[in-house]
């Protein structure tokens, strides 16, 4: 084991214990960890779950980095079996929110102003909570505009970076020791997750992308990109126009929507981004 990895043995042990609890003993056996005999005393989850469900619950227990890994993998039907894809998609809704006080600290430190100076209202309950950030409804004090404030989870970089290093080591070990893992090229997947996560930690990049897309689609009525409030944006906070709608996955059979029309629009807008704008 590398010296750098030795300094993170505690987290290595947590990951191995979680794998063992969910019945992935064969994976634990392939990992280069000391004291693996102790894992036999760990009580496994006794709920009746499929393999795919156990993978999802395991990722939730492992925290933000692994939840994000699962979310990214849910977008790869070319690599992942459909039953697992369906389970991983549920990770979008299974992240516990951060306490309001911690969110307030991030906003005030990042924007260098008190929350009450910027907003006349800031809902302490989030509209949505994800692995890297959560979104709160608020009202800007200067113009009474209703906005969505995306706030990065506190200390998320310090949590993610060690886990990304460990994920890389685990992927490398499994790739060399388990025949089935070679199909998925785990080291390459781990690197893809690392790049994606580190990019997403910089909200100024996301803000720049939103501005480009809003400009590209300024004359297209079929798509709408929320307006940014740049004085209230930073690396860790993104304040944008609140636009409400319906998620595609929430559409029921009774919804009176032209699904073929939606599909055609989606395809047309994708083609525009890729072939006309060169920015997807």
N, C-alpha and C positions, 0 to 999 in steps of 0.2 A: 504494500500500500504506500502511496506517495506521502511525503512528509506533510504536504499541505492538507492532505486528507485526514491525517492523524489528528490535526487540530479541530477537525469537525466530526470526531467519532461520536459525539453525543447525538448529533442529527442523523448520522449514519444509522445508529442504533434505533432511533425513533422510526426511521423509514423501514428498517428490517422488521421491527416488531409489528408495525402496521401491516406489512405484507404477510407476515406469519398469521396475524389475527384473522385475516380474510382468506386464509387457506392457500396462499401461494408459497407453500413450503419449498417447492422445487426451485423457485426463483431465489429465495433466501439462501438455499444451499449453494447456488452458483456465485453468490457475492462474497468477496474477499473481506470478511468481517471476523474479528476476534470474538470469542465468547458466545458463539452461536448456540452452544449447548443450553444456555440459559433460556432460549426462546421456547424450549419444550414446556416450560412452566407457565407460559402465557395462555390465557384462556381465549379460545377462538370464538368468533361471533357464531351464535347458534341459530340465528334467523335463517329460515328457508329462502335462499336467494340463488338466482342463476349466476353463472360465472360472470356474465356481463354486468349484473347488478352489483356483485361484489367488487368489480373493478371500479365502478362509479363511486360507490361508498368509500372505497379505499382512497381514491383521489381526493374526495372531499376532506377526509381525515388528515391527509398529508398537507393540505393548505394551498395557498394561492398559486404557487408555481405549478403544482401538479394539476390543480383545477384548470389552469390555463392550458396546460399540456393536453388535457382531455378535450377542452373546447376546440383547440386547433385540430386535433385528430378527428373531431366530429365533422370536420369539413373535408375529410379525405376518404370518400367512399371508394376511391381507387385502391386504398390500402387496407381499410378496416371493414370487417364483416358488418352487414346491415343491422343485426340485432345489437351489436355494440354501439354503432352509430346512434341508434335510437336512444340508448341509455346515456351516452355522452352528451347528447343534446340537452338533457335535463340539467346538466351542470350550469346552464345559463341562469337557472332560477334557484340554485341551492347554496348561495353564499350568504352567510350571516352578515348583517350590516355592522359598521363601526359605530361606537357611541357618538352622540351628537357633540359632546365636549371635545372629543378628539378631532372631529371634522372641523369644528370652529377654530381650533388651534392651527390646523393646516391652512385654512383660508386666510386667517389673520396674519400668520407668519409669511405666507406666500405673497399676499397682496399688500402687506405692510400697512394695513388699516384695520380698524375694528369692524366686526361684522355689521354692527348697527349703523356705522357710517355709510356703508355701501348699500345695505338692504333695509327696507322698511319692514320686510317680512322674510323669514328664512325657516322653512318647515323643518322641524327636528326629526321628522320621519322621512326616510329617503323614498323617492319614487322607484328606485331600482338600486340593487347592490350587486356588484360584480367582483371578480377576483382582484382587480387592480384599483378600482375606484367605485364610488357610488354617486348617484345623482339626486339632488334636492331641488324642489320647487322653491322659488324665491321671487321677491318683487324688488326691482331696483329703486332706490330712494330718489334718484335724480329725475326719473321720468315715469315712474309707476309701471314700467314694462314688466310683464310676467316672464321669468327666465328659468332655464334649467341650469343648475350649477353642478358641473362634474368635478368631484374632488378626489384626488388621489389618496389612497389609504395611507395612514401615517406609517413611516419607517418601512414602507413596502420594499424599497430597494435593498435595505439591509437584510430583509427576509429572503428576497428572491435570489440575490447574487450567490450566496453559499449553496442554495438549493440547485441552482443552475450548474454549478461546478459538480455537485454530487450526482445530478442527473446525467451529466456527461460521463462520469466515471462508471455509473451503473450501466448506461447504455453500451459503453465500450466492453465491459465485462460480459454482459449478456450476449452481445453480438458474437463474441469469440467462444462462448461456452454453451449456448443453447441453439440448436439447429433451427428451430422455428423462428427465432428472432432475426435471422439473416434475411428472411423474406421482406421484413419491414425496414431494414437498414436503420436500426435504432440510433447509431451515432449521428447520422445525417438528420434524423428527425429531432434529436436533442439539440443540434446546432440550429435547426430551423426555429425551434421554440425559443432558444436563447436570443437570436436576432430579433424575433417578433416581440418578445417581452421587453427587451431593452429599448426598442424603438417606441413602444407604447408608453413607456414611463415618461417620455418627453411630450407633454401636451402641446408645446409650441409647434411641434411637427404636425400633430393632428389639426391644430388651428390653421396652419398653412395649407394643409390638404383641403380643409373645408372651404377656404377662400378660393382655391383654384377650382374646386368642383362647382361652387356657387357661381363663379364667373362663367365656367363652361356651359352651365345649364340655365343661364340667365334668360334665354329666349325659348326655353322648353317648358311648356305648361304642365307636362306630365310628371315632373319631378320637382321636389322642393328641398333645398338645403337650408337649414336654419341659419339665421344671421348671427354673427359673432359680436360680442361686446368686448372689444380688444382691451380697453383699460382695465378690465376685470379678468384678464386671462394671464396665465403664467405657465411655468413648467409643470406645476402641480394642480392648477385650477383652470377650468374652462367654463366660461359663462356664455350661454347662447340662448337664442330665442326658444321658448318652449313650444314645441309643435306636438300635438297629440294625435294619435291615430290607433290603428289596430294592427297587431303583429300578424304576419301571414299564418303563423302556426296556430293562432287563436281563431281563425275563420272556421265556422261550423258549416255543416251541410245546408243549413237553412238560410245562410247569409245570401242576400239578393245581390250578388256581385257577378260580373261577367269574368269568370276565371280565364277564359281564353284571351280576353282583352288584356287582362293583367299580365298574362304570360308573354303576349306579343310585345307589350310595352317594356317589360323587363328585358326581353331579348334585344329590343331596339336600343334601349338606353345603354346596355352593356356593349353592344357593337359600337355605339357612338364613342364611349369612353376608350375602348381599345383601339379602334381603327381610325377614328377621326381626331380625337383629342390626344391620344397617346398618353393618357393618364387615367389609371383605373384604381 
